[in-house]
Amino acid sequence: MDEFSAHRLRNVIPVLIQQRNIMVSAGGSLAGHLVDLAIMELRMTLHDVSEEELSQLSDIVSVSLAAGEQAD
């Protein structure tokens, strides 16, 4: 991705965050969650994080959480 495209995507994130906050404060928690997913996708794109890498991270976090619950 070229720097101009990356800059444009970075500028979209604060707007989406603002819109998400408006939705959530109006009781639209599902809509807010969907916007959160869009924000995450933009950040993954900006930082070249693949879906496979995200899946691996999710697996590691899940195992850590499960291990922590078993220790309690």
LOVO-680163 format. One line per 2 residues: number of its first residue (from 1); for each residue z, y, x of C-alpha. Coordinates in Angstrom, 1 decimal. Layout:
// LOVO-680163
NUM) Z Y X; ...
END
This chain:
// LOVO-680163
1) 0.0 0.0 0.0; -0.9 3.4 1.4
3) 1.7 6.1 1.8; 0.3 8.2 -1.1
5) 0.7 5.3 -3.6; 4.2 4.5 -2.3
7) 5.2 8.2 -2.7; 3.9 8.2 -6.3
9) 5.9 5.0 -7.1; 9.1 6.5 -5.5
11) 8.7 9.5 -7.8; 8.5 7.3 -10.9
13) 11.9 5.6 -10.3; 14.1 8.6 -11.0
15) 12.2 9.3 -14.2; 12.7 5.7 -15.3
17) 16.4 5.9 -14.5; 16.7 9.0 -16.6
19) 14.9 7.4 -19.5; 16.9 4.2 -19.2
21) 20.1 6.3 -19.4; 18.9 8.0 -22.6
23) 18.0 4.6 -24.2; 21.3 3.1 -23.3
25) 23.3 6.1 -24.6; 21.4 5.8 -27.9
27) 22.3 2.2 -28.2; 19.2 0.6 -26.9
29) 20.7 -1.8 -24.4; 17.8 -4.2 -24.5
31) 15.3 -1.4 -23.9; 17.5 -0.2 -21.1
33) 17.5 -3.7 -19.6; 13.7 -3.9 -19.8
35) 13.4 -0.5 -17.9; 15.9 -1.8 -15.3
37) 13.5 -4.7 -14.8; 10.6 -2.3 -14.3
39) 12.6 -0.3 -11.8; 13.5 -3.5 -9.9
41) 9.8 -4.5 -9.9; 8.8 -1.1 -8.5
43) 11.5 -1.3 -5.8; 10.3 -4.8 -4.8
45) 6.8 -3.6 -4.6; 7.8 -0.6 -2.4
47) 9.8 -2.8 0.0; 7.3 -5.7 0.0
49) 9.8 -8.2 -1.5; 8.0 -11.2 -2.9
51) 9.0 -13.1 -6.0; 9.7 -16.1 -3.8
53) 12.1 -14.1 -1.7; 13.9 -12.8 -4.8
55) 14.1 -16.3 -6.2; 15.7 -17.5 -2.9
57) 18.2 -14.7 -3.0; 19.0 -15.5 -6.6
59) 19.7 -19.1 -5.7; 22.0 -18.1 -2.8
61) 24.0 -15.7 -5.1; 24.2 -18.4 -7.8
63) 25.6 -21.0 -5.3; 28.1 -18.4 -3.9
65) 29.3 -17.5 -7.4; 29.7 -21.1 -8.4
67) 31.6 -21.8 -5.2; 33.9 -18.9 -5.9
69) 34.6 -20.1 -9.4; 35.5 -23.5 -8.1
71) 38.0 -22.0 -5.7; 39.8 -20.3 -8.5
END
